[in-house]
Amino acid sequence: METRQEEALTGAVGAEALHGFVRDLLLAHGVDAEQAEAVARVTVWGEMVGRPNYGVERLKILLKRVGQGLISCPCDFRLQRTSEATSVIDGAGGFGHFLGEMAMRHAIELADACGVAAVGVRDSNFFGAAGYYPNLAAEKGMIGLAFSNSPPNVVAHGGRQPVLGTNPLAFAAPMRQGRNLLVDMSSAAAAASTMRELARKGARLPEGWSVDSTGAPTTDPAEALKGSMMPMAGAKGFSLSLMVEILAAVLTGAGFSHQVGSMYRDHARRGNNGHFFIALNVLAFMPLESFLARMDELAEAVSASGAGQEVRLPGAARWDAREANAKGGIKIDAGVAGDLAALAAPHGLSPPWA
């Protein structure tokens, strides 16, 4: 779903310039250099691959939480190696982008030696676009998986009150030319950011996406934001959400269900989110070239199944957006650009689109 209208966009900005601006803005607001670089990498990646709802628009609320002391800068994280192929990171309330990137890179390092590795994270915060993390593994010729829990705003199948979050999960497998297969999805009927965008536009929601504060179905996004979302595909989506909650939170020691704080609504406690990352080294199973050749065959079979209609693999739209933005630059929503300019001005920073 498109979330930005062309007439509401700024001029094009290069990824490098945007990265530098995001980093400098974070530094100016007291974020330590290590975390600032990680947040800039993840948010600009979101912009590049056409996921702006996980990009720079989140900086306003993230910086507000930094100012409230709800995101630790720096964070005194602790990495505990629990076996040859597993580790757990206590994030000490740091940025989820920083902790998630560190955890995925650590899983890749362990999988390089062990063939497969898993790393859990507790006491973290919102980590941005889930697809960023397994794609790091795919770029190294590995298969990656990422899971994260989130504040409870989704009802159980058959329930009326929120109990779990949108709980994203992502999967990536290497393919040629860096156009990796990339699955990145919420286990809810829609992401909360999509709801907020539709509410701003005054659009209606599809049937079956949400319930209002009384538990009654609604297509009004404003009422939906006061109420709860439905799980994707009924009982199947809720089962996926439970799987994410168990891996990312119960297993890691992170907060779960109502123990997780909302970055938009809870201003007296930090997120306490949990994440879980898995890296599978293709070389532990077959030569990488053999794997890539088999992925080519699979992609051809999927494409041919359209019988004249276009059928694409998950991730194709992300890489198309990346190529278009690399050539033409990233366009930022005008409202978001105004918010960021206002945050930058007191520190003498000029946005790259100015």
N, C-alpha and C positions, 0 to 999 in steps of 0.2 A: 504494500500500500504506500502510495506517495504521501509524504507528510509535509511537503513544502511546495508552495505555489511559486511559479517562476517569477511573477511580478513582485513577490515579497522577498527577493534575494538580493544580497549585495553583489558587487563585482567579484570576479574570480580571484582567488588567493592560492598561491603555491603551497604545497604541503610543508616544505621546509620553513617558509616564512610563518605559516600558521603554527607549526611546532614551536618555533622560537618565541612567538607571542604567548602561547599558552604556558610554556615553561616560565617565561619572565613574569607573567601575571601571577602564577602560583608562588614563585619566589618572593614577589613583592608583598604577598599576603601571608608570609611566614612559613610557607611549606619548604621543607628541606630539599636540597638539590637532587638527591637520589630519588625521592618520591616524585618531585616535580617532573623529572625527565620521564619517568614511567607513565604518569598520568597523561603527559603530552603525547607519548607514543600511542597509547591506547585510544585516546579521544580522537586524535588526528586520523588514526586507522579507521575508526568508525565513520568519520567524515569521508575519507577516501573511498570506502567500499559502499557508500550509499546508505549508511545507518546513522543519519544525523541525530536521531532521538537518543543515541548513545554517545554522541560526540560533544562538541563544545557547549551545547545548550545546558549541560549538567554542571558546568563550572560555577554558575551563580549559586546554586544550592550547596555545592561542595565547599566553596569558599566561605559561605555562611556558617557551615558546620565546623570548618577549621577555626573561624573566629569564636565560635561557641565552645571550643575545646573538645569537640566531639569526634575529631579525627586527629590522631596523635602525629605531631610533626616535630622532630623525627619520631618514628615508632621503634621502641625497644623490642623488636621481634626476637623470638627464640626458635631456632630450628633444631628439632630432635630427630636424629636418625634412629628409627625403630627396628630396622632390619636392613639387609643388603639392598632391598628394592623398595623400601617404604620410609617415609618421613612424615612428621607432623610439624606444622609451623604455628606457633602462638603469635598472632599478628599484633598483639598489644594495641589494638584500635587504630592501626594505620590504614592508609588508602587501600581499597581492594584492588585497584589497578596495579599498584606496586607489589602487593603480596601475591596476587594471582600470577603476575608475570614471573616473579621469582620462583614460585612453586612449580609452574609449568616448566621453566628452564631447568629446575632441579630434577624434575621427573624425567626430562629428556636426558640429562646427564646420567642418571641412574640406569635408565633403559639402555643407554649406550653400552653399559657394562653388564647388565643383568637380562636384557631382552625385553623386560616389562617392568614398569615401576608405577607406583601410586603415591601421591603426596596430598595430604589433607591440610586445610587451613582453618583455624578458629580465631575468634575475636577480630574479625575483619569488618569491612564495610562494602557498599556497592562497588562492583568491579567492572562496570561498563559492558561492552559488547562481548557476550560469551564466546563468540566465534573467533575472537582474536587469539585465544589461548591454545586451542587445539591446532590452529593453523601454524603456530610456532613449531609444533611437532611435525606437521606435514612438510614444512619448509626444510626440515632436517631429514626427510625421508622416513618419517615415522607416522604412525596413526595416533591421533590424540583425541582425548575426551575431556570435557570440562562440565562441571555441575556447580550450581550455586543456589542456596536458598534465599528467600527474601521475606519481607514483612507479610503477615497474614492478611490477604485481601481477596482470597479465592475460597469459595465454599466447597465442602466435600460433595461428592456425588450423593444427592439425596439430602444434603444439609441446607441450612438457612443462614448460618453465621460463618464468617470467614475463619479459616483454621490454618491454611497454608498460603504461601506466596505464589507468585507467577513462576517461580522455580525454573529458570532456564537451563537447558542442556545443549551441548554443542559437540559435534563430531567432525573430524577432518581426516582425510586420507590423501596422500600425495598423488598428484597427477602431473603431466608434463606442462612446461611453460609457466609453472607456478599457479595454474588455474586448478587448484586443489578442490576435490569434492568437499563441500562445507555445509553441514547441517547446523543451523542455529535457530533454536525455537524455544518459545515459552510453553510450559505445560498447561497454561491457562488458555482460554479461548482467544485472548489477545494480550499484548503487553500493556502495562499500565500507562506507558508513555503514549501509546496509540490512543487510549481513552482520553488522555489529557489533550492531545492534539485535536481529536474530533470534537471535544467540548469547546475548545477555543474557536473552532470553525462553525459551531452550531449544527454539526451534522448528526444524523441519527446512527445508532448502532445496529448491526445485524441482530436478528432474533437469536436468542440463545447465548449471547455474550455475557450478560450481567443481570443482577437483581438489585433492587433498590434497598433502602435501609430497613424495610419491613420484610425483605426476603422475596418480594414479588418480582417477576421478570420485568425488565424495562429496556427500552431502546433509546432512552434519553441519557446521553453521556454525563450530564451534570448530576442526574440522580444516581447513575452508576458509580460515579466517584464518591458519592455519599454512602453507597452500599458496597457490593462485592462483585467480583467477577466469577464466572462459571469456569469449571475445568474444561480443557479441550476434549472434545469427543466423549463427554460424560465420564463413565467409570474408567475408561481406558486412560484418559488424560489425568484423572485424579490418581490413578495407580502410578503413572509416570512421575507425578508430583511427589508422591510418597517416596518413590525410589530416590529422587533427588534429595529430599529432606533427610533420608536415612544416611545416604553417602556423604552429603555435604555438611550435615549438622550433627546427627546422632552419633555417627562414627568418629567425627573429628573432635567432639566436645564443644562445638559451637552452640549458640542459641538456636532453639527451634520453636516453630509456631509463634505464640505471643511473646516469646523471649527475644524476638528479633525486632529492632526498632526501625521505624520508617524515617528515611532522611527528609521527607517533606512534612511529616506530622509530629514526630517525636523530637523535641528540642531539649530534652533533659537527660537523654541517654544515647550512647553510640549504637551503631548498627548491630554488633555482635553476630554478623553473618558468618556462614561457613562456606567453604569451597572444597571441591575435590577434583583432582586432576590425574589422568592416567596417560601414560605414554607406552606405546607398543612398537618395538623396533622391528621393522619389516625384515631386516637382515637376520633376525633370529628364526625366521620362517622360510625365507627364500631370497635370492638375489634381488636387489631393488629393481633392476631392469626387467626381470621376469614379472615382478609385481606391477610395474608401470604398463607393461605390455598387456597384462590381464585386465588392468583398469581400462585400457584403450578398448579392448574387446567388449567389456561390460558397457562402456559409454556408447559404443556403436550399436549394441543391442537395444539399449534404452532409446537412442535416437531413432532407430529404424522402427520401433514399435508405434511411432506416430502415424505411420502409413500416409505420409504426406502432410501431416500436422507436425508442428515443431514441438519436440519434447526435449527438455533440457535437464541437466543434472543440478542438484542443489549446489548453490555457490556461483553458478554462471552469472547471475545478475550482479553479484558482488564484484566479480572480476571485470565485468563490463563497465561498472561504475568506476572502478579503480583506474582502468585505462582511459576513460573519458575525463576523469578529474586530473589524471597525470598530464593529459594534453591541454585541457582547457582551464584547469584550476578548479578549486573548491568554491562553491557559492554558499554563503552563510545567510540564514534567515535574518531579515532586517531587524526583527524584534530582539533576537538573540544577540545580534551585532551591537545593538544599542545598549543592552545590558552589560556586555563585556567592555564596551567603550567607557561606560560609566564606572565600572570597577577599575579600569586601567588609568583613567585620567588623574586621580589623586596621586598616583605614583609616577607620573610623567611618562607613561607608556602610550605609544600610538599604535592602534590596531593596523595590521597590514592591509586592510581594505580601506583605510582612511584616504 
